Structure formats: C-alpha cells, structure tokens
Amino acid sequence: MQWGYTIESNGQEDYKYFPISFGSQCYAVSLGSTYNLQSDAYSWIENVDKEKFLIGLGHNYSPMPYPTMFYMAIGE
C-alpha cells in the first residue's frame, strides 16, 4: 500500500509517479481532493501501471492553480 499527494496532471504526458514502483501491478487506487468542488467535478485517475499514473479533477486538465490530489494505492 502506498499513499501521497500531488497536483493534477498538466496534460496527457504529465505522469505522476508512485514513491516506490509496485513489483508486478497496482490493483486499485482511491482518490480525493480538498479543492472546492463544483457540482459536475469528480476525481479521476487513468493510465495506471506499476509505477505511474495520470490524475485530475473535473472533465479535463485544469488551468492553474492545479488542485491538490490525494491518493492511496494497493498493489504487489
């Protein structure tokens, strides 16, 4: 299990990295943000592998200021 926080990805190439790569795979990730959510905003994560992921809030990559995103990941 790993956890941490980062800012939202700034595009499709702005991957965020786990502090330590999982040995074989990441099974699940839970997310959250303290950003003032609008009614249509939601936390999302995609392109997850054993070492990196894209993360965000809302429908796409946000203009500055980027929201702080919190995650907890389970893998082996």
C-alpha positions, 0 to 999 in steps of 0.5 A, a space after each residue: 500500500 502506498 499513499 501521497 499527494 500531488 497536483 493534477 496532471 498538466 496534460 496527457 504526458 504529465 505522469 505522476 509517479 508512485 514513491 516506490 514502483 509496485 513489483 508486478 501491478 497496482 490493483 486499485 487506487 482511491 482518490 480525493 481532493 480538498 479543492 472546492 468542488 463544483 457540482 459536475 467535478 469528480 476525481 479521476 485517475 487513468 493510465 495506471 501501471 506499476 509505477 505511474 499514473 495520470 490524475 485530475 479533477 473535473 472533465 479535463 486538465 485544469 488551468 492553474 492553480 492545479 488542485 491538490 490530489 490525494 491518493 492511496 494505492 494497493 498493489 504487489 
